């Protein structure tokens, strides 16, 4: 399987989730599409997430399974911190073991980039409940403890994958779909009558940066992904990721200006440009992105530093649709690579 450097080549990859319940089949599908790259393109395969498998495979429960010394179980209101691991934790751990065993087999001998995904600390804090209280987000100290626990779990997780696939150049994508709602004060209490505390920008950056730093310490490049409306670009950039992965449909004019500043400062943009719900020809996507690049005053040659992804995960697609959109992502990256050298 060929490996191409990530430098000065358009990247094509996926966000993370995939349809179905068979992780072996999903791994092979992603591997087969994203380990062959046309000229000018770097393809980045990834460990797919299969939420259709049920509790413990959903983005919150799956990442909560990586927490160190903070066990959770599943209640009617959602995932909740508990004193000791129970059946839900065992199920999540079993899914993780299966995923990593299959990953090691599918990528035996692989030399090249490989992406992992986890849910970020702010989205977890907005989704996990305290043992006898409100969302974990309601307690600033508990949120910091969660970030530290997740950082420790991420460090161990990256190290384990590095052991299983020693030739991989690992990347960790941290998903923060709830962060815009958190910083805008849109997360309410259990009763719905009280808005939970809103962190200031420096606190939000520090908590997210704790997890990114742990991944970097373990040898992984870092990506922050946010597909929610009005993503806080400056905050995300301030946390220190190597790459920002954003749904282009959510970006306002001011957000695009912030993206341009980030790109000029050396942060890579992964452009969420292809929608499963509204398929668009890759040539059209290329033209739209290139036109926006021109409007921002960015040199066309810097299109070669872009990444291309679907707008979000593909769990809601059919397996055939997920494959088709992933192939279209690669073709869009190829078209942008050609645009960059015109």
N, C-alpha and C positions, 0 to 999 in steps of 0.2 A: 504494500500500500504506500503510495507516494506521500511525501511530506513537503510542503512548500513553506518558506518563511512567511511570517505575518507582516514583514516590512514592505511597504509600498506596493501592496496588492489589495484589491478589494476583497473583503471577507464575506463569505456566505455561510449562514448558520440558521438554527432555529431557536425559538425561545425556550422550549423545554418540554411542555406537555404533549402527549401523543394519544390517539384513540386506542381503545382496546384494553385487554387485560393480560396479554401474553408478552412479558418483558423480553423474552428471547426473540420473538418475532419483531417487536418494535426496535430492539437494538440492531438487528440485522438490516431492517429497512432503513434506519437512519444511517448506519454505517455504509451501506451500499450506495446511497445517494451522495453522502457527504465525505467520501474519501477519494473521490476522483474529481480533479479540478481542471477547468479549461485554462488557457493561458491568461495570465493577469489576475487570477482568482485564487484565494486561499479558502478552502472549505474547512469548516470546524465541526466535526461530529460531536455528539453530546450523549449523555446518559438520559434517555427519555423518562419522563414521569407519566404514570398511568393512573390518573385519579379514578377511573372507572373500576379499579380494583376495590374501592371502598375505603372506609376509615383507616387511616394510617398511610394511605397513598395520596390523600388530598394534600394540597400544598402546606397547610398549617400543621396537620398531624405528622406529615412526613418530616418536616424540618424540626418540629418539636421532638421527634425521636433522636435528633442529634444533640439535644441539650444535655449538659453534664450536671448531674445532681439536682435536676429540676424535672422530676417525672410528671407526666400528665395522664389523664384518662378522659374519656369522652362522655359528656353529659348532654341532656336535651338542649341546653343553651350553647354547647360547643365544647372545645377542649379546655380542661381545667387542671391547674396545678394540684398535685396530691402528695401525700407523705411518702408513699413508696410505689414502685412500678407495679402495675397489675396486668390484666389480660390485654388491654388496649396497647400498652407499651410492648408487650411480648409480640403482638401481631405486627406492630410497626417495625420492630427489630427484625422479625422474620422476613418482612418484605425487603428491608434493606439488605439483609444477607443474600437473599435471592438476586437482587439487582446487582450487587457487587460480584457475586459468583458468575453471573451471566456476562457482566461487563468484562471480567478478566478473560473469559473464554472468547468472547466476540472480538476483543482487541489484543489477543495474544500476538506478540511480536510487533505491535503497532508502534511506529515512530512518527510523531506529529502532534498537532494540537488536539485537545480533548476537553470538552466543557462539562462542568457540573453546575447544578443550580440548587440554591437554598432560598427559603423565604427570609426576608430581612427582619431585623429586630423590631422595627416600628410596626410593621404589619403583624408580626407575632404578638407584640404587646397589645395591639388593638383587637386581637382575635382570641387570645387565651385569657381565661378567667382565674382570678384568685380563689383559693380554697373556699372561703366563706364570704366573698365580697364581689366587687365589681370587676371590670376588665383590668388586666394587669397594668394597662396604661394609666389607670387612676393613681398608681403609686410610683413616684419617680424613682425611689430606691429599688423597687422590684423591677422596674424597666432596666435600670443599670445592671442589676444582677442577671437579668435575662440576656442582655448583650454580652456580658462576660462569659456566661455559660455557653451561649451560642458560639462565641469566638473560640472557646476551648474545644467545643465539638467540631467546629469547622477545621480547626488545626489538625485534629485527629483524623477527620474524614479525608482531607486532602492527602495527608501522609499515608493513609491506608490505600487510597487509589494509586498514589505514586508507587507503592510497593507492588500492587497488583498489575499495573501497566507501567513498568519502569521507563519505557521509551516515550511516554506521553509528556507533552508540554501542556501542563494543566492550566485551565482557566476556571475561575469560580464566578458565577453570575448570582448576584444577590437581588432577589425580586422584592420590590417595595411598592406594590399597587396601592396600599393604604396610606402611604406617607403624605400625599397631598391633603387628604382628609384630616390626618393627625395635626399637621402644622396649621391648618385653617380652623381648627376647633370644631370639626364636624362630627367627631365621635362622641356619642352620648352615653350616659350611664345606663345601667340595667333598666331603670324606670323610664328612661327617655326624657326626663325632665331636667337633667343636668348635663352640661357639656364637660367632658373630661379635660384635665389640664393640658394646655398646649405648650410644647417645648419651644424655647427660643432657638434661633438658627444654630448657635454654637453648640447647644446641647444636642440638637438633632444630628448635626455633623459628627460630633464626638461619638455618639452611640453607634451610628452607622459605620463610622471609621474604625471603631474597635473591631468589628467583624472583618472589614476589609484588610486591616493590618494583620490580623491572624492568618488570613488566607495568604497574604503576601509573604509573611514569615515562613509559611509552610511550603513556599515555592510556587504559588499559583498567581497568574495574572488575574486582575479583578475587573468585573463588569457590574455596574448597577443598572437594573432594568426597572422602568416605571412606565406602565401603559395607561395610567389614569389621566384624566383631563387635567390640564394646567400643572404639569410637573414642575417642582421647584428646582430649576436647572442649577442655579448658583449654589443651593444647599447640597444637591447631589454631587456637584463638582467639588465642593469644599470638603466632602468626606474623603476624597482622594482616590477615586477609582481610575484605572487605566482607560476604561471605556464607559460611555453612557449609551444604553440601549433604550430608544424612545419610539413610541408610536407617533409617526409624523402627523397623523390626523389630529392629535391633541395639542399641537404647538401653535401658540399665538405668535403674532409678529414680535413681541418682546421676548418670547421664549426662543424664537429663532435667532434673535440678536445675541442672547446668552449662549446659545449653541455655537454661534460663530466665534464668540470670544473663547469658549472652551476649546474649540478646534484649533484656533490660532495659538493657544497656549500649550497644545500638545495632547489634549484629550481626544481619543478616538470616538467617533459617532457611529453607532450601529443604528441604521435607519429602518424602523419598522414600517415597511412600505407596501407589503402585499397582504391583502385581507382575504381570509377564507370566505367571508360572507359576501364580499364584492370583488370577485376576481378581476384583475386588470392586466392587460398585456404588459410584458416586461419592458417593451420599448416605451410605452406610455409612462411607466414609473421612472425609467431612466430620464426621460425628457423633463418630467416634473422636478426630479431631484436636481438635475443639471441647471434648470431654470432658477430654482431657489438658490443654488450655489452662486449663480451669476448675480442675482439680486443682492446677496449678502456681500458681494465683492471678494469672494474667495477665489483663488486661482483654480482654473479647471484641473490643473495637475493634481490638486489635493483631493480630488474625487477618488484617486487611487488609494487613499488612506481610509476610505469609508468601509463600513460593513453593511450588509443588507440582511434583513430578517423579515419573517411575517410580522404583522402588527401585534400579535399576541400568540399564546399557545394554541395548539391544534387539537386539544382533547375533544372539542365539539365537532370535529370533521370526521368524515369516514376515513378508513385507512387509505383508500385510493385517493381521496381528496387531499389528505396530508402529504402523500408522496408527490402528487401533482404540484402542490403549492411549494414544496421544498425544491423540486426541480426548477420551478419558475424563479425561486430565490437565487439559485445558482446562475440561471440565465440572465437575471437582472444584474447580478454582480458582474458578469462577463460584459454586458452592454455598458455598464458604468466604467469598467476598466478600459474599454475602447474609447469612450468619451474622454477619459482623462489624458489620453495620448494624442488627441486630435490637434 
